[in-house]
């Protein structure tokens, strides 16, 4: 009977390892393809910038943004094991995002927004109402630097707010979707004050990539004042193709295969989990959920300024005006004939 149990345990562990390898191979393939697509998008943006029509005015705006960030993954959550989208969101884990962006307007409906952002996401099992997660007792924070390219579709436009006929105040609401490439480096802690980079420690016996790909989608609104000044509000949700934003995905690794620091950060259930549940927090047991990748979301406010481009006729007329400034205009005098 003991041998049968050992064989079953070995087979179960073998299947988990094989599944993890297959899952990693799929993720690497997707990552490589999306990375190529992202490179094409950036190349296309450069071509647009270089070949854009200089006769058009109010097509480019450049701005800054700031707001709140949060994450959905293995850490934290509410009383159930897992729920989709914002149902597991913990507001106490909210952190920050700051960034800048450049936007090009193709027409009244479509724009292309490209941004560089720095954000932090974090989570703590102590904030969960799920006993299994509380007993796991893990926590993390992750600083993310991302480069994003997204299309914006304006589905509602009010070109003359107030209806005064001056058309210098405009309101738009839009949907957006695109592609983001980000750098991340999750850190863990045993006390919530001293933090250590988790990727080099391989807490699950796997060295994941620091670069990741995501697909941001969302909606927003923007108010334009005096034709040049734009004030915006934006919600963005980004599903990613990695399950290691929080350094948790599969099963507990053998502590003998890690350093002392790695082992202490990988399994922090000792002293928290009840004795009757302790066997669920040992090598080979479930530590995360490899079937669902991590996601993050932002809520931001922004300010941007339109860059006015001028056509050749405008520049020449301004040049003539400046060159004639200060000169006394010649007035032809005509004498009346009687």
C-alpha positions in Angstrom: 0.0 0.0 0.0 2.9 2.4 0.8 4.5 1.7 -2.5 1.2 2.3 -4.4 0.9 5.7 -2.6 4.5 6.6 -3.5 3.9 5.7 -7.1 0.7 7.8 -7.3 2.5 10.7 -5.6 5.4 10.4 -8.1 3.0 10.3 -11.1 1.1 13.3 -9.8 4.3 15.3 -9.4 5.5 14.2 -12.8 2.3 15.3 -14.4 2.6 18.7 -12.8 6.2 19.1 -14.0 5.2 18.1 -17.5 2.2 20.5 -17.5 4.4 23.3 -16.4 7.0 22.7 -19.1 4.2 22.6 -21.8 2.7 25.8 -20.4 6.1 27.5 -20.5 6.7 26.4 -24.1 3.3 27.8 -25.1 4.0 31.1 -23.3 7.4 31.4 -25.0 5.9 30.9 -28.5 3.2 33.5 -27.9 5.7 35.9 -26.4 8.0 35.7 -29.4 5.1 36.3 -31.9 3.7 39.2 -29.9 7.2 40.7 -29.5 7.5 40.7 -33.4 4.1 42.4 -33.7 5.0 45.0 -31.2 8.2 45.8 -33.1 6.2 46.3 -36.3 3.8 48.7 -34.5 6.7 50.8 -33.2 8.2 50.9 -36.7 4.9 52.0 -38.1 4.6 54.7 -35.5 8.0 56.1 -36.5 7.0 56.1 -40.2 3.8 57.9 -39.3 5.7 60.5 -37.4 8.2 61.1 -40.2 5.7 61.1 -43.1 2.8 62.9 -41.3 1.1 65.7 -43.2 2.5 69.0 -42.0 -0.5 70.8 -43.3 -2.7 69.3 -40.7 -3.3 71.2 -37.4 -4.2 69.9 -34.0 -3.2 66.3 -34.9 -0.5 65.7 -32.3 -0.8 66.1 -28.6 1.8 65.3 -25.9 1.0 64.8 -22.2 1.5 63.3 -18.8 -0.7 61.0 -16.7 -0.9 59.7 -13.1 -3.2 57.5 -11.1 -3.9 54.3 -9.3 -2.8 50.8 -10.1 -3.9 47.3 -8.9 -3.5 43.7 -9.8 -5.3 40.3 -10.0 -3.4 37.1 -9.5 -2.6 34.5 -6.9 -2.0 36.7 -3.9 -4.8 38.4 -1.9 -8.4 37.9 -3.2 -11.6 37.3 -1.3 -13.3 34.3 0.3 -13.6 32.1 -2.8 -10.7 30.4 -4.6 -10.7 32.5 -7.7 -13.1 34.9 -9.5 -12.7 36.7 -12.8 -12.0 40.4 -13.4 -12.5 42.8 -10.5 -14.4 40.4 -8.2 -11.1 39.5 -6.4 -9.9 43.1 -6.3 -8.5 44.3 -3.0 -8.6 48.1 -2.8 -6.0 48.1 0.1 -3.5 46.8 -2.5 -3.9 49.9 -4.6 -0.6 51.5 -5.6 0.5 54.2 -8.2 1.3 54.8 -11.9 2.9 57.8 -13.6 3.8 58.3 -17.3 3.9 60.3 -20.4 2.3 59.8 -23.9 2.2 61.1 -27.4 -1.1 60.8 -29.4 -1.7 61.2 -33.1 -5.2 61.8 -34.5 -5.9 60.2 -37.9 -9.4 61.6 -38.0 -12.3 62.5 -35.7 -12.9 58.8 -34.8 -9.4 57.2 -34.7 -6.2 58.0 -32.8 -3.0 56.2 -32.0 -1.7 56.6 -28.4 1.9 55.7 -27.4 3.0 55.9 -23.8 5.8 55.1 -21.4 4.7 54.4 -17.9 6.1 53.4 -14.5 3.8 51.6 -12.1 3.8 49.5 -9.0 1.5 46.5 -8.2 1.5 44.7 -4.9 -0.5 42.1 -2.9 -0.6 40.4 0.5 -2.3 37.2 1.6 -2.9 38.8 4.9 -5.6 41.0 3.2 -7.5 38.0 1.9 -10.6 36.5 3.4 -9.8 33.1 2.0 -8.3 31.0 4.8 -6.1 28.9 2.4 -4.5 32.1 1.1 -4.1 33.6 4.6 -2.3 30.4 5.8 0.0 30.6 2.7 1.1 34.0 4.1 2.9 35.4 1.0 3.3 39.0 -0.1 5.0 40.8 -3.0 5.5 44.1 -4.8 6.5 44.6 -8.4 7.7 47.8 -10.2 6.6 47.7 -13.9 8.1 49.8 -16.7 6.0 49.5 -19.8 5.9 50.8 -23.4 2.4 50.8 -24.8 0.9 51.4 -28.2 -2.9 51.4 -28.5 -5.7 52.5 -30.9 -8.4 54.8 -29.6 -11.9 54.9 -31.1 -14.1 57.9 -30.3 -17.7 56.6 -30.1 -19.2 59.8 -28.8 -18.2 63.4 -29.8 -19.6 66.7 -28.6 -17.7 69.2 -30.7 -19.2 72.4 -29.2 -19.7 72.0 -25.4 -22.1 74.7 -24.3 -23.5 75.2 -27.8 -22.1 78.7 -28.2 -20.9 78.1 -31.8 -17.3 78.8 -31.0 -16.2 75.1 -31.1 -13.3 75.7 -28.7 -14.5 73.2 -26.1 -14.9 69.5 -27.0 -15.8 66.3 -25.2 -15.1 62.8 -26.4 -15.5 59.3 -25.0 -13.5 56.4 -26.4 -12.7 52.7 -26.4 -9.1 51.6 -26.6 -7.1 48.5 -27.2 -3.5 47.7 -28.1 -0.3 46.0 -27.1 2.2 46.6 -24.3 5.7 45.4 -23.6 6.8 45.6 -20.0 9.8 45.0 -17.7 9.1 43.6 -14.2 11.0 42.3 -11.2 8.8 41.0 -8.4 10.1 41.2 -4.8 9.1 39.3 -1.7 9.4 39.8 2.0 8.9 37.9 5.3 8.1 40.9 7.4 6.7 43.5 5.0 9.7 45.9 5.3 12.8 44.2 3.9 12.3 43.2 0.2 14.3 40.7 -1.9 14.2 40.1 -5.7 12.4 36.8 -6.2 13.3 35.8 -9.8 17.0 34.9 -9.0 15.9 32.8 -6.1 13.7 30.5 -8.3 11.1 29.9 -5.6 9.3 27.4 -7.9 12.4 26.1 -9.6 11.8 28.2 -12.7 13.6 31.3 -14.1 10.9 33.3 -15.9 11.5 36.3 -18.2 11.8 39.8 -17.0 10.1 41.1 -20.2 6.4 40.4 -20.7 3.6 41.2 -23.2 0.1 42.3 -22.4 -3.1 43.4 -24.2 -4.5 46.6 -22.6 -8.2 47.3 -23.2 -10.5 49.9 -21.7 -12.3 53.2 -22.1 -11.8 56.8 -21.4 -13.0 60.4 -21.9 -11.3 63.6 -22.8 -12.3 67.3 -22.5 -10.6 69.8 -24.8 -10.5 73.4 -23.6 -9.5 76.4 -25.8 -8.5 73.9 -28.6 -5.1 73.3 -27.1 -5.6 71.9 -23.6 -6.9 68.4 -23.0 -7.9 66.8 -19.7 -8.6 63.1 -19.7 -9.8 60.2 -17.5 -8.9 56.6 -18.4 -9.5 53.0 -17.2 -7.2 50.3 -18.6 -7.2 46.6 -17.9 -4.2 44.5 -19.1 -4.3 40.7 -19.4 -0.7 39.5 -19.6 1.0 36.3 -20.9 2.8 35.6 -17.7 1.8 34.1 -14.4 4.8 35.4 -12.5 4.0 39.0 -11.8 3.6 37.9 -8.2 6.2 35.0 -8.5 3.5 32.4 -7.8 2.2 30.0 -10.4 2.4 26.2 -9.8 3.6 24.1 -6.8 5.9 24.4 -3.8 9.5 23.8 -4.7 11.8 21.5 -2.7 13.6 23.7 -0.2 16.8 21.6 -0.7 16.9 23.0 -4.3 17.0 26.6 -3.1 19.1 28.9 -1.0 18.2 29.5 2.6 16.7 32.9 1.7 14.8 31.5 -1.2 13.3 28.7 0.9 12.2 31.2 3.6 10.5 33.4 1.0 8.9 30.6 -1.0 7.1 29.0 2.0 6.0 31.3 4.8 3.1 29.1 6.1 5.0 27.8 9.2 3.4 29.2 12.3 0.3 30.5 10.5 -1.3 27.4 9.1 -3.2 25.1 11.5 -1.4 21.7 12.1 -4.2 19.7 10.4 -3.7 21.7 7.2 0.1 21.8 7.2 0.5 18.9 4.7 -1.1 21.1 2.0 1.8 23.5 2.2 4.8 21.1 1.5 6.9 20.2 -1.6 4.7 19.4 -4.6 1.5 20.8 -3.3 -0.5 23.6 -4.9 1.1 27.1 -4.4 -0.6 28.9 -7.3 -2.9 28.5 -10.3 -1.0 27.9 -13.6 -4.3 27.9 -15.6 -4.8 31.7 -15.4 -2.2 34.4 -16.1 -1.9 37.5 -14.0 -3.5 40.9 -15.0 -3.1 44.5 -13.8 -5.2 47.6 -14.2 -4.9 51.4 -14.1 -7.2 54.3 -13.4 -5.5 57.6 -14.5 -6.1 61.3 -15.1 -4.1 63.1 -17.8 -3.2 66.5 -19.2 -2.0 67.0 -22.8 -1.3 69.9 -25.1 -1.9 70.0 -28.8 1.1 70.7 -31.0 0.0 72.9 -33.8 1.8 72.3 -37.1 1.8 75.0 -39.7 1.6 74.8 -43.5 4.0 76.5 -45.9 1.5 79.3 -46.7 1.0 80.1 -43.1 4.8 80.2 -42.4 5.4 82.5 -45.5 2.5 84.8 -44.5 3.9 85.1 -41.0 7.4 85.8 -42.4 6.0 88.5 -44.6 4.1 90.1 -41.7 7.3 90.1 -39.6 9.4 91.6 -42.3 6.9 94.4 -43.0 6.4 95.1 -39.4 7.5 98.6 -38.5 7.5 99.8 -42.1 5.2 102.7 -43.0 2.7 101.4 -45.5 2.6 103.3 -48.8 -0.8 104.8 -49.5 -1.6 105.9 -53.0 -3.0 109.4 -53.1 -5.5 110.2 -55.7 -6.4 113.8 -56.4 -10.0 114.6 -57.2 -10.5 116.1 -60.6 -13.1 118.9 -61.0 
